[in-house]
Amino acid sequence: MAVDSDLGQDDNSSTGLNRRKFLIGGGALGGLVVAWAFWPRSYEPNVAATENEEVFGAFLKISEDGQVTVVVPQSEMGQGVYTVLPQILADELGADWRTVAVEPAPINPLYSNIPLAEQWAESLMPAGTEKLAENAAVRWVAQNVAIREQFMLTADSTSIPAFAASFREAGAAARVLLTKAAAAKWDVSWEACTVENGIIANGDKTLRFGELVRDAASQSLPDPVPLRTAGAGSLIGQDVPRLDLPSKLDGSANFAGDVRLPDMVFAAIRQGPIGETRLKSFNRGGAGKITGFIDVVKGDRWIAAVATNWWAANRALDKMSPVFETKGFMADSDKIDASLQEALDEGPGTRFVSRGETKGAFTDENLFQARYRADAALHAPIETRTATAEFKDGSLELWMATQAPVAAVQAAARALNIRQERVTLYPMLSGGSFDRNLDNEIAAQVAMIARQMGRPVQLVWSRAEDLMHDHYRAPSQARLDAAMAKAGRVEAMQIKIAAPPSAREQARRLFDGMDNVDAMRSSIGEADIKAVAGLEVPYDIPNLTVDHHSAFVGVPTGSWRSNAHSSNVFYLESFIDELAAKAGIEPLSFRMQMMDNQPRLARCLTSVAAMAAWDGGLDRSGQGIACHSMRGGHIAVIASASRGGSGLEVRRISASVDIGRIIHPDIARQQIEGGIVFGLAMALGSATRFAKGLPTAKRLRDLSLPRLAEIPPIQIEFVRSEEESVGYEELGVPAVAPAVANALFSATGVRLRQLPLFGEVS
């Protein structure tokens, strides 16, 4: 996956999408439009093909033996994107699923994730211009900047929304070309031919795809290309075998840690506390006693040991006892808590949601107020950060899993001071991520180590390093105020969220190449619309405001499965339950009376109530309910829980889900189920506090994650729908923690207002 210089990609002096480029020409909008007029806009596919393969656009190639290879630009992290997107294309193509294969896409602007660019536009615009992103012209600019700058990213459940239409069109175009080639052989109208299971037919005459690929490539396409009517294919809605599963089961799947190259060595790394840290000293002599130790490589803020095996490299680091020096702020949870509280109580807020008028709505008689907080959360995927690299003849080859391949290439190129097109990236399968792989710092580290060693190197972060140098889900605090009428109706609500501007910080790391410290420092005080994500309140509250109060917390923060939805939905849905209790109305009825304009979410609520035999959560039954709408999907969750002598016991979790038309039912169920388990883990742990610049959680055992025996039965029902398919990979997460908290309130009468529910971990 090298950057092709013919694609108009800048050299290493230009490191991607940044605020300077967003302001080319001066004006926040006019300058961009003018600048875009001079940018190249025509790109060709750069898919590699063998002699017996024919490339049909950017997403498909077909071989003479009939193999259909689908090119997928999204990172496979276990979410099934290597199956769902090929399934869409193969269904429209009329392929035999047994002949379908998949490969990762090369870097090319053709694979830019336009919906994600639109979602992130606010974070890429200068602070104070957030409202401009609502303008259609600015959205257009975001789309075009994404294409120009190769916005190849996997994040925010956008794989299906971003690429479903393109994959369907690619399948349709190839089907028409193949059909026209067959029709020419038979001297019949191509419209009279049928396509099914990789075979073109006209009456008794049949030809397979492989027999037609050469002739098909020279055919012309009609305008527009006709798509099949919905449901005409045989694959959509079916549980076709996952394309990545057989190799994962038999062990032949290659992850970054499985790469083996001739003369390869292994590296382990140590990094100092979070903040302005530099390597001060180390004892090289101690490492010399370790069998297999080869050399030491130093960065400004890290040190790596290289050996014939990783265990020797890691032990060598222990023996070297590296000492780091940190200046300025050192991460400390007491200081973080104080900073968030100060921002919430005294800091200026930026209003992102305003409905009606809340001024004067609150009085001593009608006001109900609650405060909540959430600690920083860790990703902790099974695979820690891992990369393999070889630097030879001024060029770098890089094997790693990344959700941002262009940023990974740029990070490696910057570290070596070479042009981006001198870096070739081989995207690997990811052993989980939850957005951990948006961090590409390891690409720079392994590139530097490989250059110094002059031979292939595999760098693996230890579990402790992975947890200590994560980009955490932002810690936050919230204050929610409600004005309630005597009948229990919520007349007004104001929500204030204190949190760092994580999305802006993330954007500076990804697109400006900033390190953690510079990204945090340059984002201080900025407002971030993504900090209030999840607070598009679905209830009919006539007067509503939602504000973000920016806070400095001194730890790097970024994307995490469901992002701020994970904490903000906990705040909102727990507070709604508190209001229901104050009004003396059972929680489901309380929600339903405020849901006149949310029919799909309301249906999920009534469906899950029937499924779980909802009893109102009264009389200490231990049932709790919560719901959420997210990126076009809807979910309602009922948890049955209690607190006993051994801690929290969750007996059952039920969920009703509406994600539109379902492409692969089993993968959809796996993702919702996995999200629910992830949400349960968030309710119980997954978090850390900080002391002396380091997180207190340094091992998986410190995270209070639920064990397999503690996972309750999970019941999921999907609402039948013919609405457009939406991304659902994160939808299962946010509503679980509030449902469990509400269940515990039902069971014990105790209201828990923090994440994790039982306070500090580690």
N, C-alpha and C positions, 0 to 999 in steps of 0.2 A: 504494500500500500504506500507507494512513494507519491510525493506531490509532483504532479506533472507540470513542468514549466510552461507547456503549451496551453495550460488552462488559465493563464492570466494571473497565476499566484505570485504575490510579491516575494522578494528574496528575504533573507534573514533580518534585514534592516526594518522590515515591517512585520510585526508580530501579531497580526490578526485584528479582530474587531475591538476598537477602543473608542473612547469618547472623542478623541481628536478626529477620527474618521467620521463619527456621527455629526461632527460640526464642520465638515469640509465646506469652505466657502463662507463661513460665518454664521448664517441664520440656522436656527435649530431645525427648520423645515426646508426653507428655500435653498440653502447651501447644499443640502443633501440631494435635492432634486436635480440641481444643476450638475453636481459632481457625478451623479449616476448617469447622466446623458453621455459622459465620456468613458464610461466603464464598458469593457467587453461583456456581451450578454449571450454569446453563442458558445456552447460547450458540447463536446463529443464524448460518447461513452469511451472509457478506457478499460473495459473488461478484458481480461486475458483469455485467450481461446487457443485450443490445440488445433492441429491441422484438420481434424474431422469434426470440428465444432463450428457452428454459425452463430454469430451474435445478433440477437434481435433486440436492439436498444440497450438501455442501461440496466435492465433488471432480468434479462433472460438470455440464455444460450441453449441451443439444442444440438446434439451430436448426431452423426449419421447412423449410429446404432440406437437412436431413439431416446437417449438420456436427456431429460429436461433439467437444467441447472438454473436455479433461481438465485439471483444475486441480492443479498439482504444488507442494507446499510446500517442496521441497528445492531447493538451489542446483545448477544444472547447471554443472559444472566440467570437462566432458569425460568424466565417468564414465558417461554414458548414462542418467541418471535421468529425463530428459525423454522417454525412449523406454520404458524397462523398466516404470516404474509405469503409464503409459498402456496398455502392452501387457497388463498384468494386468487392468486394468479393462475394456479393450476385449474381451479374451478372454471374460470372464464376461458381459459385455453382449451379445456376439454381433455386434459392430460390424464394418463393412467398414473395414479399416485405411486404405484410401485416403481415407476421410472423417474421420480422426482428426487433431485438432490439439491443441496444448498451450499453456498459459499459466501464469505464476507465480501462486501463491496470495497473497491479501492477508493481512495480519496478523490472526490470530484464534486464540484458544486451541484451537479445533478442530484446528489443525495442529501442536499440541505433539508433540514427539518423545519419547514416554514411555519406550521402551527406553533412549534416551540419558540421560534424566533418572535412570533407575535406575542406569545405569553410573556417572554422575557424582555420585550421592548422597553417596559418601564424601568427595568434594572439596567438597561444599556443606555437609556437617556440620562442626561445630566440631572442631578438632584434639583428638585423644584419644578421639573417639567413633566411630572407624572401624568397630569391631565391631558397632555398632548397625545399620549398613547391611545386615548379614546378616539382620536381623529382618524378618519379613514385614510387620509393621505399619509399620516405617520405610519399606519399599519402597512400601507403599500411600501413605504421606505424600508420598514423592518424586513419585509419579504425580500426586497431586492438586495439589501445589505446582506441578508442571510445567504443568498445565492452567491453573491460576489465573494463573500468571505468564507464560504464553505462551512456553514453552520451545521456540521455533521455532529449531532448529539443524540444520545438516547437518555431521555429523562421525562418525568412528569406524565407518564402513561400516554405518551403521544404517538407511539409506533403505529397503531391502527388508524387514528385520525389523520396522521401525517401521510401515510403511504398506501392506505387501502385503495384509494381511487387510482393512484399511479400504477399499482400492481394489477388492478383489474383492467385498466386500459392497456397495459403491456401484454397481458394475456389475450385480450381481444384482438389487438393488432397482429400478434403472431398467429392467432387462429385464422384470421382473414387471409393473411399471406399464405399460410399453408393450404387453406381451402382453395385459394385462387390458383396455386400451383397444381393441385390435384385436378381442378376443373379444366385447366388448360390441357392436361394430358388426356382427359376424357372428352374434351370439346363440349362441355356442358356449362351451364350458368353456375357460378360459384355459390350463389344464394340457394341453389337447389341441393347443395351438399350438407351432410350432417357431420358433426364432430363429437366423438365420445370415446373415452378411455384410450386416447392417443391414436385413434384411427379416423381417417376421413373416409366417408362413404357416400356413394350415390347409387341407389339401387343395390345391385349385387357387387358393384365394383368397390374395392377398398384399397387404401394405401396408408401406411404408417407414417408418423411424423418423420422418422429418420430417413425415409426414402424421398422426402420432399424438401429437406432443408436447403439444399443448394438452389433449387429452382425458386423456392419461396423467397429467398433473399433478394431476388431480382424483381419481384412483383411490386406493384404500387398499392398504396393504401387509399381507400375512399375517404372522403371528408364529409361528415364525421365518421369515425370508425364505429360500427354498430356494436353495442354491448348486448349480452344475453339478458333476457328478462329475469328478474329476481327469482331464484329458485329453479331456474332451468338447468343449472349444473348439478353434478352429482356429489360434490364434495363439501360445499358450505353447509354448516350445521351438523357435520358428521365428525365422529371421534376418530379421525384418520391417525395412523401411527405417527408419533413424533419423530421427526427426522434426526434429532440429536440424541434420542434415547438409547438406541442400540449400542452406539459407541461408548456412551457413559456407563452402560450396564456391563459391557465386557472389558472396560478399562482402556479401550483403544483411543478414546477421545483425548485430545491434547490440550492441556492448559499450559499457561506460561511456565509453570514449574516442571512440566513434563518434557520440555525442550532439551534435547541433548545434541551438542555439536562437538566435532573433533577438537581435542585439546582444551575443552571448556573447564573453567574453574568456578568456584562458588564464593559468594560474598554475603556477609552479614553486616548490619549497620547499627550505629548508636547515634542518637540525636539528643541534644540537651533539652532543658525545660522550655516550655512555651514562652515565646517572647523574643526580645533582642538578645539572642544567645550566640556565643562564639566558642569554638573549641580552644581551650586554654593549654592543656597539656595531656600527655598520655605516656605510658611506660611501654615502649616497644619491646624492651628486653623480655618482659613477661610473656609476650606472645610467642617468642622464639622457642619456648619450651613445649609448645603444642605441636604434636605430630601432624603434618600436613599443612601447617601454616606457610604461606608464601610471601605476602606483602601487605602493606597498609596503604590505603588511599584516603586522603583528607579533603573535605570540603570546608567551606567557611563555618558551617554550623553542624557538621557531622563528621564521623570517622567510620571507615569501613575496613574490615579485615577480609583478606582473600585467602582461600585455602583449597585443598583438593576435595573437600566436602564441606557442606554447610555447617555441620555440627562443630567441626574444628574451627571454622571461621568465627562462629558465635562464642566458643570457649576462649578463643584468642582475644576477643574483645573484653571478655570478663577479666582476663589476665592483664590487659593493658590499662584497666581502670581509668578510662578517659575522664577528664575534668572539664566541665563547661562553665562559662561565666555568663550570667544573665544580668542585663542592665534594665532599669526602669520597672514597669509593672510586672509582677509575677502573679499568675492566675491563682486566685484564692476565692473559695466559695462565699465566705463571709463578705468579701469586697464585692463579689458579683451580685449577691443578694441586695446589698446596700445600694449598688449602682442602679439596679432594676427598680428598687423601691423609690429611690430619689427621682428617677426618670418618670415613674408613674405618678408620683405625688406633686412634683415640682417642675419637671421638664416640659418643654413645649411639645404639643402633639400635632400630628398632621392628620387631617380628616380625610378618610378614603371612602366612607359610606355616610350618606346623609339623606334621611327620609323624613319628611314632615318637619316639625319644629320641637326640639326638646327643651329649649330655653323656657324656664318657668314651669316645666311639667312636673318637677319633683318638689315635694313638700315633706315635712316631718311626718305627716300622717300616712302618705302613700308610698314612701321610699323604702325599698328593700335593696340591700347592698351585700355583695360578697366579694372576697378576694381569693385568687387562686395562684398557684405557681407550678412551674415544671422545671426540673433539672435538665442539664445538658444530656442528650442521649447519644449513644454510640452506635455505629453501624454493625461491627462485629460479624462480618460475613465469614463463612468457613475458610475461604482462601484469603490469607493476608496479602498485602501488596507484594507482587512478584513480577519480575521482568527479566528477560534475557537479551543480551546485546552483543554484537560483534562490530568493532570498528576496524576497517581495513581500507587502505588506499584512499583515505580522506572521506569515506562514506560509512554510514552507520546502518546496520540492520537491527531491527528492534522487534522483539516478540513480547506482547503484553496484552492484557484485557483492559480496554478503556471504553468509557462512554463518550469520550471526546477525542477522537483520533487525530484531528487537525491540531488540537492543543497539545497532544502528546508529542507529535512530530515537532511542533514549534519549541516545546520545552527542551527536547533533546538537541535541536539545532542551536538554540541559544547557549546551552551549556558548553557546546563544542565550538561555537562561533563559526558554524558552517551554514551554507544555504539549505533551506528546507528540502529542496529536491534531492539533496544528498542523503536524506534519511528515508529508509524504506521500513514501513510498519507492517507487521503481520498480526492482524487482530486475532486474539485467541478467545476461546470460550472462557467465561468468567465463573468462578466458583462462588456465586452469590455476589451481591454488591450493595443493594439498597441505596445506591447513588455514591457509594464509596469510590467507585472508579471514575468519578468526575475529577478526582485528584490525580494529577500527572507528575507530581514531584519525583516519583521514582524513575521516570523516564530520563530526567536530567542526571540523577545520581548514577544510574547504571551506565549511561553514556560516558560519563567522566571516568568511571572505574574501568570500563572496557578500553577506553583510549589509553589509559596509563598502563594497563596490563598487556596490551597488544595481543590479546587472545579473547575468545568468547567468555563472557561472564554471566552467571545467573545470580541476581540479587533477590533475596527473600527477606522481608521484614519479619521479625519475630512477632508473636502475638502481643507481647508487651509494647513493642514499638508501634504496632498498628493501633493499639488502643490509646497510647500516650500521645500520638501525633495524628489523631483523627481530625476531620472537619465536622464538628459535632452538630447535632440538631440543637438549635439555639435554645439556651435557657430563657425563660420568660416569666413574667408576672402579669396578672390581669385584674382589673377591677370592673365589675359589672353592676350597674345600677338599674333598677326597674321601678316604674311608677305603676301601681296596680289600683284599678277601680275596685269598689266593694264587691262587685260580682265576680271578681277574679280575673277580669280582662286586663291584659298588659297594655297600658296606654302609651308608655314611652320606655325606651331602653337606651342606655349609653354604655358602650364597651370601650375600654382603654387597655391597650396591650403595650407593655414595656418589653422590648426585645432589641437585640442588635440588628442592623440592616443586612441580614445574611445573604440575600440575593444579590445585593450590590457588591458585597465582599466576594461572593462566588464569581461574579462576572469579572471582577478585576483580576482574579487569579487565572481564570480561563482565557480571557480575551486580551488582557493587558500584560500578562506574564508576571504579575506582581507576586512576591512571596507573601507568606501569611502575615507578617508584621506590617508590611506596606499596605496590603489590602485592608487590614483592620484599621490602620491609622487613617487612610484616605477616606474611609467610610464613616468616620465618627460624626455623629449628629445627623446623618442623612436619613430621610424618610424612605420607607420600603413598603410598597403595596403588598409584597408577598408575606410580610410579617403579620398581616391580618387575613391571610388566606384561610378560607373555611368559615368566615364570618359574613358571608352573603346570606344573612339570616332568612330562612325560608318561611318564617311565621309572619302573619298579618299584623305586625306591630306598626301602627300608623306613624309613630315618631321614633326615629332610630338614628344613632350616630355610632361610628366605629373609628377610633383614632389609633395611630401608631405613635408611641413615645420612644424615640430612638435612644438606645443605651449602649455604652461601651462595657464589654464584659471581659476583654483581654484574652479570649480564647478563639481560635479560628472556627468559624461556623459555616455551614453550607447545607446543601440539599440532603435530605434524609427521607426515607420512604413515607410519602404523603406530606412531607415538609411541615409547615406550620399548621396545616389541617389537624395534625396529630394532637397538638396541645390545645389549639383554639376550639376544636369541636368538644374536647373534654370540658373546657370552661363553659361553653354555651349550653351544651346538653345537660351538664350537671346543674347549671343555674336554672334552666327551664324546670328541672325536677324540683329544685328548691322552691320555685314560684308556685308550682302545682301543689306542693305540700302546704305552703302558706295559704293558698286559696281553698284548700280542702277539696281539691278535685283530683281524681286519679290521673296519673301521668299521661296515659294514652288519650283520654278524652280532652285533657288540657291542651295537648298538642293539636289534636284534630280540630278543635274549635278555632284554631288560628291558622288553618291551612287551606283556605279557600282557593288559592292560586297555585297550588303544588299538587296536581292530581296524581302524578307518577309517584312522588314521595309518599303521599297519603295512602296510595294503594299498597306500597311496601309496608307501611305501618299496620294497616288492617290485615294484610296477609300474614305478617309475622306474628301478630296477636293470635290469629286463628291457629297457626302452626304450632306455637309454643304454649297454647292454652293459657293465655294471659289472664291473670287473676287480679290485675290492678296493682300489684305490688303492695297490697295493703295487709294489715294484720301480721306484719313481719314474715311475709311469704318468701322473701329473698329473691324476688324477680325485679329486674330493672330493665328499662327500655331506653333506647337512643336511636337517632336517625341522622342521615347526612346525605346531601347531594354534592357531587364532586365531578367536574369535568364531563358533565352530561350523563353520568351514572347516578343511581340512587340506591340507598341501602337503609334498612331498618334492622336493628339488632335487639334481641331480648336475651339477657344473661340471667341464669339462676345461680346464686352464690350465697355463701355464708362464711362467717369467720369463726373457726374453732380453735382448739388448743394447739393444733399444728399449723395454724395460719389460715390463709385464704383458701377456700375450697370453691371452685367454680364447677358446678355440676353439669351444666349444659349451656351451649350458646346456639341460638337459632337466628337465622338471617334470611330476609327476603330481599332480593336483588333485582334491579332493572338496569340492564346494560345495553338495551336495544337488541338488534338482531345478533344472535350468538353465532360466531364462526366455528369455534371448536368447543363444544360444551364441556369436555373433560378438562381442558386447559383453563377455561374460564372458572370452573369449579375449583381447580387447584389453586388458582391465583387468589380467589376470594377466601378460600380456606386458609391459605398461607398468610394472607393479610390479617385474618382474624387471629391466628396464632401470634403473628408479629404484634398485633394490637394488645393481645393478652400479655405478651412479654413486656411491652411498654408499660402496661398497668402495674406489673410486678417489679420491674427492674429496667434493664437496658440502659441505665443512666449512671452518671458519675458525679461526684463532687471534686473539688480541686484544692490542692494545698501545695505551697512552695513551687508553683509553676507546673505542677504535674497533676494528672487525674489520679484520684484515689483508686480507681478500678484499673488494674493492670493485668488481670487474667479473666478468662471467661467465668470462672467460679465467682468473681466479684460482682457479676452483673445480675444475680438473682433471677436468671432465666428459668422458665418453667421446664421441667423435665418431661420426657415423653409420657410417663405415667401420670403426670399432672395435667395433661391436655384433656379437656372434657370432650364428650361427644359434640360434634359440630353438625348442625342440620342446616342445609342451604336449599332454598327454592328460588328459581329464577322466574321472573314475571315474563310471560310470553309477550313479545313485542316485535313489531316490524319497523321500529324507528332505526335510525342509522346506528351502526355499531360504534361503541365508544371504548376508550382505554379504561381498563378496570384493574390494572396491576396493583394500584394503591388503595382502591375503594374500600377494601375490607378492613383497613387499619383504624381510621379515626373514631368510629362509633363504639368500638369495643370497650375502651377504658371507661367512658362515661356510663355505658350500660352496666359494667361491673360495679362501678362506684355507686350507681343508683340502686343496684341490687343489694349491695352491702348496707346502704341506708335503710332499705326496706327490711333487711334482716336484723339490723342491730340498732337502728335509730341514730347512728353516728355518721356524720357527713364528712367525707374525706375530700380535701380540696387541693391536693398536691399530687404530682407525678414524680416518681412512683407513688402509688397509693399509700404505702406504709413508710414514707419518709426517706431519709438518707440511706443510700446504699454504701457498701464498703466502709 
